[in-house]
Amino acid sequence: MTRGQAAILRFLLICVAWAVGQTLTWGVAGPLGVVIPAALAIGVLVVTADLGRPRAGGGDLKYWRGRRVDDDERRGRWN
C-alpha cells in the first residue's frame, strides 16, 4: 500500500468514525454532540498512525528521511 492510498484510507476511516459518532449522539444538544464524534475521529487517527509505513523487518530500505541510504561510506561526511 502506498502512502497516498494509506492517506485516503485513513481519511475514509476518520469520516466513518465521525459519522458513527454523529449517529450515536443523534438528538443530543450542546457540546456533547460534537465531542463524541471528534473523540472517535481522533481515536481512529491515532490507531491508524502507522498505516502505509514500511515495516522494520522487511524489504530493502532505499530512502530514509528523504535521503538515499547508501551501503558504502560517504567520503568526508559525518551524517
C-alpha positions in Angstrom: 0.0 0.0 0.0 1.4 3.4 -1.0 1.4 6.4 1.2 -1.2 8.0 -0.9 -3.5 5.0 -0.7 -2.9 4.9 3.1 -3.8 8.6 3.5 -7.0 8.1 1.6 -7.9 5.0 3.6 -7.2 6.9 6.9 -9.3 9.8 5.8 -12.2 7.5 5.0 -11.9 5.7 8.3 -11.9 9.0 10.1 -15.0 10.1 8.2 -16.7 6.8 9.1 -15.8 7.3 12.8 -17.2 10.8 12.8 -20.4 9.5 11.2 -20.8 6.8 13.7 -20.2 9.3 16.5 -22.9 11.6 15.0 -25.3 8.7 14.8 -24.7 7.7 18.4 -25.3 11.3 19.6 -28.4 11.8 17.5 -30.7 14.3 19.3 -28.0 15.3 21.9 -27.8 19.1 22.0 -24.9 21.1 23.2 -21.1 20.4 23.1 -21.6 16.7 23.8 -23.0 16.4 20.3 -19.6 17.4 18.8 -17.2 16.0 21.5 -18.1 12.3 21.0 -17.7 12.3 17.2 -14.4 14.3 17.5 -13.1 11.8 20.1 -13.9 8.9 17.9 -12.2 10.5 14.9 -9.1 11.4 16.9 -9.0 7.8 18.2 -9.1 6.4 14.6 -6.3 8.9 13.7 -4.1 7.7 16.5 -4.8 4.0 15.8 -4.0 4.3 12.1 -0.9 6.3 12.5 1.4 3.5 11.2 -0.8 2.8 8.1 1.3 3.0 4.9 4.7 3.0 6.6 7.2 0.3 5.8 7.7 -2.4 8.4 11.0 -2.7 10.2 11.6 -6.3 9.4 11.2 -6.5 5.6 12.3 -5.2 2.3 15.3 -3.1 1.1 15.4 0.3 2.7 16.4 2.8 -0.1 15.3 6.1 1.4 15.3 7.4 5.0 14.0 10.9 5.9 14.0 11.8 2.2 17.7 10.9 1.6 19.1 7.9 -0.2 20.7 5.3 2.0 24.0 4.0 0.6 25.7 0.9 1.8 29.2 2.4 1.3 30.6 5.2 3.5 30.4 8.7 2.0 33.8 10.4 2.0 34.2 13.3 4.3 30.6 13.3 5.6 29.7 12.9 9.2 25.9 12.4 8.9 
